[in-house]
Every structure is written in structure tokens, then in C-alpha cells.
Amino acid sequence: MASNVNPDPFTTRPEIEGTFGVVATTHWIATAVGMAILEKGGNAFDAGVATAFTLQVVEPHLNGPGGDVPIIVHDVKRGRTEVICGQGPAPARATIAHYKSEGLDMVPGTGLLAACVPGTFESWMMLLRDYGTMRVRDVLEPAISYARDGYPLVERACATIQTVEQLFRKHWPTSAAVYLPNGEVPKPGTLFTNKTLAATYARILSEAESGGGGRDAEIERARKAWSQGFVAEAIDKFCRTQEVMDVSGSSHRGVLSADDMARWEPTVEAPLTYDYGRYTVCKAGVWSQGPVTLQQLALLKGFALDGLDPTGPEFIHLQIECAKLAFADREKFYGDPKFSEIPIATLLSDAYNDERRKLVTEKASLDLRPGAVEGFGGVVKLRRAEGQREAVGALGAGEPTVGRFGEVRGDTVHFDIIDKAGNMVSSTPSGGWLQSSPIIPELGFCLGSRAQMFDLEENQPSSLAPGKRPRTTLSPTMALRDGEPYLAWGSPGGDQQDQWITQFFLRHVHCNLNLQESIDAPAWHSEHFPISFWPRTARPGVLVVENRVPKATIENLRERGHIVEVGPDWSEGRLTAASRVGVRRRAAANPRGMQGYAAGR
């Protein structure tokens, strides 16, 4: 007699399911905070703001208040999906001429010259004000209490601190004061505090509540304390008075000013979308790398993927070869559309992709092959990496992503939240991680280093210019199914984000894997194209796979010409995901790195 007891294959944890709401984040404490906000009657947007502030505290090696954030929201009341751009621009004094006068041919990957306007705080206040229901106190208190009273430091945070220990001791004493308590690298599980950061947020809260006028007035006063008050003043003073060692091997002062912060506000825009079968996939615009997911789908649409083995050579080969073409176009065309016209309609068109698809053969390409759109795009230069790619060096360079053979060195952070009403939020906050720049002593946090994505050559889509947004790697995702909002997902991981995001989607759509199965499945990434971070190197033809990819698949990929490097079993990606179908709410989170968790009921 056939049994229907437990017919499902093993997954590392259950796919969470309920009808009340779900939260999936890259740290279990942030997930718990997000659920607590939902339980108190907050909506998904309130929960997102509280989750984000908590992630700044409990994953300081992965994000911080001085960083940047894109947010995708679906608001049931508005009946539409929107993108909040929390990517701060280059400061007014950030000119190519200034950086070259400092003896630089690239924007350093760390230090004060790599700082853009911090975009996180203003963006979370906008989300709270325009989409949320709660007050500033509700969303800031959890972060303040963890920063003040302590939280268990995860192993990867300790490892990151150890990597940059000598940098802190020799050059960044303000960071040593916070991250080397008692003069030592903290041990995993240490109850770690950042009392200065707690005091910064407590002061913002106090100033927010210092007058009447209700919720909106409180939010406005909190914003002013940040961008026109004591926070902006401390950042301005630090950039003007401190000469900071960075990856160039020299010390530099910053160019970010209080005036830059006062002049900037996040913006709301429609997402860029692509229709893929039943699905409409939504991404941030060409100021991010997000459209490379859409370009991959536009290419993959021409292949029969249904029923392919998600760990088989054909599935992996097709995804990687299409990724190479899409990322080559990112290098040539993407940039801030406020500064140059980007031919994204052409890049997503059937005619363009029908031609590009002909470049995909049975063999792995070893060339960087951007497309041609007359009158558009810059010159793509290839700087080859020597040996294995290292993600975080002794001077803290690059986005904390994956190191040699893909082992996790840290990452960015990500969360997806859906509430009972069906509101959805997907966000990938990053930057301002502890190894990017020295702690500003009055504030307890450091600035970001996103400006390293700019080019110091003129007339490129990614050329540095005052007020321009760098082409961020941060890339949350949403998808509608049959016209109904359905799925929110994303991953930390720099240039790997839109590789893992696409793989997850293909596994879910073509291989019928549920959210948790799609995350747990063996994964991979290409290092074929230039990374977005200092020193902007590429490793043509290199494909890094988890050891769980079958040996026969690896051999077949090598026969096709891929330069395959095999990493540890659970080393690729830190995806989270959440979905809604009718009243059902589902969520899943990545077991890799042992930090991410989903919750819901």
C-alpha cells in the first residue's frame, strides 16, 4: 500500500507557512524583531524598518547606518509595486580631477574618499512615514537595546574583525576602540555592545519626540537630526579633519559634507520589469545591477528549461553563459540614468536578445562580449586577477562577499517580509560595514565605500561625477504571477547577487522546487566579468561551484571549457524568500553561514 507520509525530500529547515505573516532575514534576531512588530499590529513596512535597524547592530560586518539601500515594496492600498532608491550619490566635491590630484587612478575600496551620502536612515524614515503605521520609537527601540545591552556576536563578525585587526591597531584607532574591546578580537558568542551607536539612535529618538504634532512630525524631526543635525555635523567634521589610510596605501581626507547630506532625499520610482511566462519580475533601475537578472531571463526565455535537472550541466551551462552576456552589458551600459541615457528598452527587447542568444553555444565562452547599441555605452577594460580572488583584504577592501573558492567571508544583509494584508517588502541594505572606513567616534558607526564603483575615466556611464549615484550591486527582487504580487527574494553577495537570484527563480519556476528547496539546492557563480569593487578584476571563464554539485556535472562543465573551481558544500549564496498565494504566506531562509532564519505563522 502506497504511503503518503512525509513524501517530500529533506530540506535544511521547513518552508515556513501560515496566514498571519512571514519574515525572512539574514539574522535570526532581526527575524524575531520583524515578527514582533507584526504581532504588535505593525504592517510589513513597519516590520521592515525595525528589522533593518536591528540588522545594522547585529551584523555590523555586513551593513551599517553609513551605508545604502534599495527597497522594493508592494503596497496593497496603493495597488502597485514601487522602488525606493536609498543609494546616496557622490558628494559635491567628488570630482575626477580631485581624485586624480590625490594621485589616484581608481577610487579606493576603503576609507573616506570611497564614501557617498549615507542613504539608509532617510530611506527607512520615508518607508515608515509613507507606508508604515508606527512611531519612531517602535522601530528604533529594538536596535537601541541590542546596541546598548549586547547581542551574541556571530563567528563571521569575529573573523572579519580579526582580518582587519592590524589595520585598526595601526591606522584606525577609533574602530579599534569599538571592535577590539579590552584590546582583543572578540570571541564568537561574546555579548557585544556598541554603546555609542545606541546613544546616537537614542538621541535621534529623543529629538524626534521633543515636540508635538504626531507621528509625521516625529519622523520629520528624526530626519532633521540625521541629515541636518548632529549626525551630519559629526560626519562633516570627521571628513574635514581626519586623514585616513585606505587601500591605496596612502592617507586621504574625505569630501563628504553636511551640505551633501542636507540636500539629498531618497526617491520613489516604478520598478523595471520583465515578463517571463506567467511572471512579471520587478527590479530596481539601471543605477543598480538589478536589470542583469531581467537580461538573463530575456536570454534564457529562448531555451527549453522545463524539467532540466537543476544540478545538471545543461541547466548550469545555460544560466552561466547567459549571465556572462548580461554582466558584460552591465559593464558597458549601466549607470545613473540622471546623467546619461541608458538603452535599457533595447537591452531587454526580443530583437536584441534573439541576436545575443546566438552567442550561446555548447562551449564556455572565455571572452567578455558586451553587445552593441549604436550611440550608447562606454569602453570595457579587462583587468585580470592573478590567482584566486580574495574578497576582504587586510585593508578591508571590497564588499564583504565570498572569498577564495566561495567560502563566506561575510556578506551584505537582506530581508523579505509579507504581512496578513498582503503588503510586501524586499530589501538589501549594505555598506558602512565595520571594515570599510574608521568609526566616527561621536556616532559609533563608519561611512560606506560605494563610491569605489565609479570610474575615474571621463565619458563612461559609470564615470564619477558630483551628485551621481554609483552603480550599486544591491538588488532586491519581486515578482508578480498572473498579475498578482507573488514572490519577494534576494541575497547578499556583491556581483554574485543577481546570479544566485536568477538561479533561485529558475529552480522554483522550471524545476518546481519550493522556496526552501530552491535555496538549499547546490549553487554556483561565475567570476568571468569584472567585479564592481576595488581592484575591479575579472577571472575569465572561472566558474565556482559548491562541492554538492554532482561530480559528473563538474566533469561535463570542464569538458565544455569552463574553468571549474570547487568550493565547500554550503558556500554559495545567502538567499531569503517569501511568497503570498491567496491567504497563504510562505517563507524560507538560507542555512549557509548559520545566521539566516525565516519565521511566520
C-alpha positions in Angstrom: 0.0 0.0 0.0 1.5 3.4 -1.0 2.2 5.7 1.8 1.8 9.5 1.6 3.5 10.1 4.9 6.4 12.6 4.5 6.7 12.3 0.7 9.0 15.4 0.5 12.7 15.4 0.2 14.9 16.6 3.0 15.4 20.3 3.4 17.6 22.0 6.0 14.6 23.6 7.6 10.9 23.7 6.8 9.4 26.1 4.3 7.5 28.3 6.7 3.8 28.6 6.1 0.9 30.5 7.7 -1.8 33.1 7.1 -0.8 35.8 9.5 2.6 36.9 8.2 6.2 35.9 7.4 9.6 37.4 7.9 12.9 36.0 6.4 16.2 37.8 7.1 19.9 37.0 7.2 20.0 37.0 11.0 17.6 35.2 13.4 17.5 38.2 15.8 16.3 40.5 13.1 13.7 38.0 12.0 12.4 37.8 15.6 12.2 41.6 15.8 10.3 41.8 12.5 7.8 39.2 13.7 7.4 41.0 17.0 6.4 44.2 15.1 3.8 42.3 13.1 2.5 40.8 16.4 2.1 44.3 17.8 -0.1 45.3 14.9 2.5 46.8 12.6 2.4 46.2 8.9 5.2 44.8 6.7 6.8 48.2 6.2 6.9 48.9 10.0 8.5 45.5 10.4 10.9 46.2 7.6 12.2 49.4 9.3 12.7 47.7 12.7 14.3 44.7 11.0 16.7 47.0 9.1 17.9 49.0 12.2 18.4 45.7 14.1 20.5 44.3 11.2 22.8 47.3 11.4 23.5 46.4 15.0 23.7 42.5 14.9 25.6 42.3 11.6 28.0 45.2 11.7 30.4 43.4 9.4 27.8 43.3 6.7 26.0 46.7 6.9 25.7 49.8 9.0 24.0 53.2 9.3 26.5 54.8 6.9 25.5 52.5 4.1 23.0 52.5 1.3 19.8 50.6 0.4 17.4 49.8 -2.4 13.9 48.8 -1.2 11.1 47.2 -3.3 7.6 47.5 -1.8 4.2 46.3 -2.8 1.6 48.4 -1.0 -1.9 46.8 -1.1 -3.6 50.2 -0.5 -1.8 51.8 -3.4 -2.2 48.7 -5.5 1.3 49.0 -7.0 4.9 47.9 -6.7 7.5 50.7 -6.2 11.2 51.0 -5.7 12.7 53.4 -3.0 16.2 54.4 -4.1 18.2 54.8 -0.9 21.5 54.8 -2.9 23.2 58.1 -1.9 25.1 60.0 -4.6 28.7 61.2 -4.8 29.4 64.3 -2.8 29.6 67.7 -4.5 33.4 67.8 -4.2 33.8 64.2 -5.6 35.3 65.1 -9.0 37.6 63.0 -11.2 40.1 65.9 -11.1 40.2 65.9 -7.3 40.8 62.1 -7.1 43.5 62.3 -9.7 45.1 65.3 -7.9 45.4 62.9 -4.9 47.5 60.6 -7.1 44.7 58.0 -7.6 43.7 56.2 -10.8 40.9 54.3 -9.0 38.5 55.2 -6.2 40.0 53.5 -3.2 37.9 50.5 -1.9 38.1 51.7 1.7 38.5 55.0 3.6 36.8 58.4 3.4 37.2 59.0 -0.4 35.0 56.0 -1.0 32.0 57.5 0.8 28.8 58.5 -0.8 25.9 60.3 1.0 24.6 57.7 3.5 21.2 56.6 2.3 19.8 54.2 4.9 18.3 56.4 7.6 16.4 58.7 5.3 15.1 55.8 3.3 13.8 53.9 6.4 12.1 57.1 7.6 10.5 57.6 4.2 9.2 54.0 4.3 7.9 54.5 7.9 6.2 57.8 7.1 4.7 57.0 3.7 3.9 53.3 4.0 4.1 52.4 7.7 1.8 53.0 10.7 4.1 53.0 13.7 6.2 55.7 15.5 9.9 56.2 15.5 10.2 54.7 19.0 8.6 51.4 17.9 11.1 50.8 15.1 14.3 52.1 16.8 13.9 50.7 20.3 15.0 47.1 19.4 18.2 48.3 17.7 19.0 50.7 20.6 18.5 47.9 23.2 20.7 45.4 21.3 23.5 48.0 20.8 23.3 49.1 24.4 22.7 45.8 26.2 24.5 43.4 23.9 23.9 40.7 21.4 25.8 37.4 20.7 28.5 38.2 18.1 28.5 35.7 15.2 31.6 33.8 14.2 31.9 35.6 10.8 31.9 39.0 12.5 34.7 37.9 14.7 36.6 36.6 11.7 36.2 39.9 9.9 37.4 41.8 12.8 40.5 39.5 13.0 41.2 40.1 9.3 41.4 43.9 9.8 42.8 43.8 13.4 46.2 45.3 12.4 44.6 48.0 10.2 42.6 49.0 13.3 45.5 49.0 15.6 47.9 50.9 13.3 45.7 53.2 11.4 42.0 53.3 12.6 42.2 53.7 16.4 38.5 54.8 16.6 37.5 51.4 15.1 39.8 49.6 17.5 38.1 51.3 20.4 34.8 49.8 19.4 35.7 46.4 17.8 38.7 45.4 19.9 37.2 45.6 23.4 39.9 45.2 26.1 42.4 45.4 23.2 41.4 41.9 21.8 39.5 40.4 18.9 36.1 39.3 20.5 35.3 35.6 20.5 32.2 34.2 18.8 29.2 34.3 21.1 30.6 37.3 23.0 27.7 39.6 24.2 28.9 42.6 22.2 27.8 46.2 22.6 28.2 49.5 20.7 27.1 52.0 23.3 28.0 55.0 21.2 25.7 53.8 18.4 23.0 53.2 20.9 23.4 56.7 22.2 23.3 58.1 18.7 19.9 56.5 17.9 18.7 57.3 21.4 19.5 61.0 20.8 17.7 60.9 17.4 14.7 59.3 19.2 14.8 62.0 21.9 14.9 64.8 19.4 12.1 63.2 17.4 9.9 63.1 20.5 10.9 66.6 21.7 7.8 68.4 20.2 4.2 67.8 19.4 2.5 67.2 16.1 2.1 63.4 16.0 3.8 60.7 14.0 4.7 62.6 10.9 6.2 65.4 12.9 8.3 63.0 14.9 9.6 61.3 11.7 10.5 64.8 10.3 12.4 65.7 13.4 14.3 62.4 13.3 15.2 63.1 9.7 16.5 66.5 10.6 18.6 65.2 13.5 20.3 62.9 10.9 20.7 64.9 7.7 20.7 68.5 9.1 21.6 68.0 12.7 24.2 66.4 15.0 24.8 63.3 12.8 25.6 65.4 9.6 27.8 67.7 11.7 29.9 64.9 13.1 30.3 63.3 9.6 31.3 66.7 8.1 33.9 67.3 10.8 35.4 63.8 10.6 35.8 64.1 6.8 37.3 67.6 7.0 39.8 66.9 9.9 40.9 63.3 9.6 43.4 61.8 7.1 42.6 58.2 6.8 44.7 55.3 5.5 42.9 53.3 2.7 43.7 50.5 0.2 45.8 52.9 -2.0 48.4 52.8 0.8 48.1 56.5 1.4 46.0 58.6 3.8 43.3 60.9 2.5 40.7 63.3 3.8 37.1 62.8 2.8 34.9 65.1 0.6 31.5 64.3 2.1 29.9 67.3 3.8 26.9 68.2 5.9 25.6 70.1 2.9 25.7 67.0 0.8 23.6 65.2 3.4 21.1 68.1 3.8 20.5 68.3 0.1 19.7 64.6 -0.5 16.5 62.7 -0.1 15.6 59.2 -1.3 13.3 58.9 -4.4 10.4 56.6 -5.3 10.2 55.2 -8.8 8.5 52.4 -10.8 10.4 49.2 -11.0 12.0 48.0 -14.1 10.1 44.8 -15.2 10.3 41.9 -17.5 7.6 39.4 -18.4 8.8 35.8 -18.2 5.9 33.3 -18.8 3.4 33.8 -16.0 5.7 36.0 -14.1 6.5 39.7 -14.1 9.9 40.2 -12.4 10.5 43.6 -10.8 13.9 45.1 -10.2 15.5 48.5 -9.4 16.7 50.5 -12.3 20.0 50.8 -14.2 21.6 52.7 -11.3 21.8 49.2 -9.8 22.9 45.9 -11.3 19.4 44.6 -10.9 18.5 44.6 -14.6 21.1 41.9 -15.2 18.5 39.4 -13.8 16.0 40.7 -16.3 18.6 40.4 -19.1 19.4 36.8 -18.1 15.7 35.9 -18.3 15.4 37.6 -21.7 18.1 35.4 -23.0 17.1 32.2 -21.1 13.5 32.6 -22.5 14.7 31.1 -25.7 15.8 27.8 -24.1 13.7 24.8 -23.0 14.4 24.8 -19.3 11.3 22.9 -18.0 12.2 19.6 -16.5 16.0 20.1 -16.6 18.0 18.8 -13.7 18.8 21.9 -11.5 22.2 20.3 -10.8 22.8 19.1 -14.3 25.4 20.5 -16.7 22.9 21.9 -19.3 21.0 23.9 -16.7 24.2 25.4 -15.1 25.9 26.0 -18.5 22.9 27.9 -20.0 22.5 30.1 -16.9 26.2 30.9 -16.7 26.6 31.7 -20.4 23.6 34.0 -20.3 24.9 35.6 -17.1 28.2 36.3 -18.9 26.4 38.2 -21.7 24.2 40.1 -19.3 27.0 41.2 -17.0 29.1 42.2 -19.9 26.3 44.6 -20.8 26.2 45.8 -17.2 29.9 46.8 -17.6 29.3 48.6 -20.9 25.9 50.3 -20.4 24.7 50.7 -16.8 24.9 53.9 -14.8 22.9 56.7 -13.3 20.1 57.5 -15.8 20.0 61.0 -14.5 23.5 61.6 -16.0 23.4 59.5 -19.2 20.8 57.8 -21.3 20.9 54.0 -20.8 19.3 51.9 -23.6 17.6 49.5 -21.3 14.5 49.1 -23.5 16.8 47.8 -26.3 18.7 45.6 -23.9 15.5 43.9 -22.8 14.0 43.7 -26.3 13.3 40.5 -28.1 15.2 41.6 -31.2 18.4 42.4 -29.2 18.2 39.2 -27.2 17.4 37.0 -30.2 20.8 38.1 -31.6 22.7 37.8 -28.3 21.3 34.3 -27.7 23.1 33.1 -30.8 26.4 33.6 -29.0 25.5 30.8 -26.5 27.0 27.5 -27.8 27.8 24.2 -26.2 31.2 25.6 -25.2 32.0 28.0 -22.5 32.9 31.5 -23.7 36.3 32.8 -22.4 35.7 36.3 -23.8 33.9 39.3 -22.4 31.3 40.1 -25.0 29.1 43.2 -24.4 26.5 43.9 -27.0 26.4 46.9 -29.4 23.8 49.7 -29.3 24.8 52.5 -31.6 25.5 55.7 -29.7 25.5 54.1 -26.2 27.9 52.6 -23.8 31.4 53.0 -22.6 34.7 51.2 -23.2 35.0 48.0 -21.2 38.6 47.3 -20.0 39.5 43.9 -18.7 41.9 43.7 -15.7 42.7 40.1 -15.0 43.0 38.9 -11.4 46.2 36.9 -10.6 45.4 33.7 -8.8 42.3 33.2 -6.6 40.0 36.1 -5.9 40.2 37.3 -2.3 37.2 39.3 -1.1 38.3 41.1 2.1 42.0 42.0 2.4 44.0 43.3 5.3 42.9 46.9 4.4 39.2 45.9 4.3 38.7 46.3 0.6 35.8 45.2 -1.5 32.3 44.4 -0.5 32.3 41.6 2.1 31.1 38.8 -0.1 32.7 35.5 -0.8 36.4 34.6 -0.5 38.6 32.0 -2.2 36.5 29.2 -3.6 33.4 31.0 -2.5 33.7 30.5 1.3 31.7 33.1 3.1 33.7 36.0 4.4 30.7 38.0 5.4 28.1 39.4 3.1 25.6 42.2 2.8 22.2 41.6 4.5 18.7 41.0 3.1 15.2 40.6 4.2 11.7 39.8 2.8 8.5 40.4 4.7 4.8 39.8 3.9 2.0 40.7 6.3 -1.6 39.5 6.6 -3.0 42.2 4.4 -0.5 41.1 1.6 1.9 44.1 1.8 5.4 43.0 0.7 8.8 44.4 1.2 12.2 43.2 -0.1 15.4 45.0 0.7 19.2 44.6 0.6 20.8 47.1 2.9 24.6 47.2 2.7 27.6 49.4 3.1 29.0 51.1 6.1 30.4 47.7 7.3 33.0 47.8 10.0 35.9 47.2 7.6 35.0 50.0 5.1 36.1 53.1 7.0 37.0 54.2 10.5 34.4 54.6 13.2 33.3 58.3 13.6 33.9 58.5 17.4 30.9 60.7 18.3 28.5 58.4 16.4 29.7 54.8 16.8 29.4 54.0 13.1 31.5 54.4 9.9 30.8 55.7 6.4 30.2 53.5 3.4 32.5 52.8 0.4 30.1 52.5 -2.5 31.9 55.3 -4.5 34.6 52.6 -5.4 32.2 51.6 -8.1 32.8 54.8 -10.0 35.2 55.0 -12.9 37.9 57.8 -12.9 37.9 57.9 -16.7 35.6 60.5 -18.4 32.6 59.7 -20.6 31.8 56.3 -19.2 28.2 55.5 -17.9 29.9 54.8 -14.6 32.3 57.9 -14.5 32.5 59.7 -11.2 30.6 63.0 -11.0 29.1 65.1 -8.1 25.6 64.1 -7.3 25.7 60.9 -9.3 24.7 57.5 -8.0 27.2 54.7 -8.2 26.1 51.5 -9.9 25.3 49.6 -6.8 25.3 45.8 -6.7 22.4 45.8 -4.2 19.5 44.0 -5.8 16.2 43.0 -4.1 13.6 41.4 -6.3 9.9 41.0 -6.5 7.7 39.0 -9.0 4.0 39.0 -9.8 2.4 35.8 -11.0 -0.6 36.0 -13.3 -0.7 39.7 -12.5 -0.9 39.1 -8.7 2.0 40.1 -6.3 3.6 36.7 -5.5 7.3 36.5 -4.6 9.9 38.6 -2.8 13.5 37.4 -2.7 17.2 38.3 -2.7 20.7 37.6 -1.5 23.7 39.4 -0.2 26.9 38.8 -2.2 28.1 41.7 -4.4 28.3 40.7 -8.0 27.0 37.2 -7.2 23.6 38.5 -6.1 21.9 38.5 -9.5 23.5 35.1 -10.3 22.0 33.5 -7.2 18.7 35.4 -7.5 18.3 34.1 -11.1 19.3 30.5 -10.1 16.7 30.5 -7.3 14.0 31.8 -9.6 14.8 29.2 -12.4 14.7 26.3 -9.8 11.4 27.5 -8.5 9.7 28.1 -11.8 11.2 25.4 -14.1 12.1 22.6 -11.6 9.0 23.1 -9.3 11.2 23.4 -6.2 9.5 25.1 -3.2 11.2 28.2 -1.6 13.3 26.2 0.8 14.3 23.6 -1.8 15.3 26.4 -4.2 17.5 27.9 -1.6 19.0 24.7 -0.3 19.9 23.4 -3.8 23.6 23.3 -4.8 24.6 26.7 -6.2 27.4 28.3 -8.2 28.7 31.7 -9.5 30.8 33.0 -12.4 33.9 35.2 -11.9 34.2 35.8 -15.7 33.4 39.5 -15.7 35.0 42.5 -13.7 33.9 42.7 -10.1 32.2 46.0 -9.1 34.7 46.5 -6.2 38.3 47.6 -5.9 40.5 46.4 -7.7 37.9 45.7 -10.4 39.4 42.5 -11.6 38.0 39.6 -13.7 38.8 35.9 -13.9 37.6 34.9 -17.5 36.0 31.5 -17.7 36.1 30.8 -14.0 33.0 29.0 -12.6 32.9 28.4 -8.8 30.6 25.6 -7.7 29.6 24.0 -4.4 31.1 20.6 -3.8 27.5 19.3 -3.7 27.2 19.7 -7.5 27.5 16.2 -8.9 31.0 15.1 -10.0 29.6 14.1 -13.4 28.2 17.6 -13.8 31.6 19.1 -12.9 33.4 16.9 -15.4 30.9 17.8 -18.2 31.3 21.5 -17.4 35.1 21.2 -17.7 34.7 19.4 -21.0 32.7 22.4 -22.2 35.6 24.7 -21.4 34.5 26.1 -18.0 37.4 26.6 -15.6 35.7 25.0 -12.6 36.8 25.6 -9.0 35.0 23.5 -6.4 34.2 25.2 -3.1 32.9 23.8 0.2 29.5 22.1 0.3 27.5 25.0 1.7 29.3 28.1 0.4 27.2 29.8 -2.3 24.6 32.5 -1.5 22.6 33.7 1.4 19.1 33.9 -0.1 15.9 34.5 1.7 12.4 34.5 0.1 8.8 35.0 0.9 5.6 34.4 -1.1 1.9 35.0 -1.0 -0.9 33.0 -2.6 -4.4 33.9 -1.5 -4.3 33.9 2.3 -1.2 31.8 2.4 2.1 33.3 3.4 5.3 31.3 2.9 9.0 32.0 3.7 12.4 30.4 3.6 15.9 31.3 4.5 19.4 30.1 3.8 21.3 27.7 6.1 24.7 28.7 4.8 26.6 30.8 7.3 24.2 29.7 10.0 22.7 33.1 10.6 19.6 33.4 8.3 16.2 32.4 9.5 12.6 32.6 8.5 9.6 32.8 10.8 5.9 33.1 10.4 2.5 31.8 11.5 
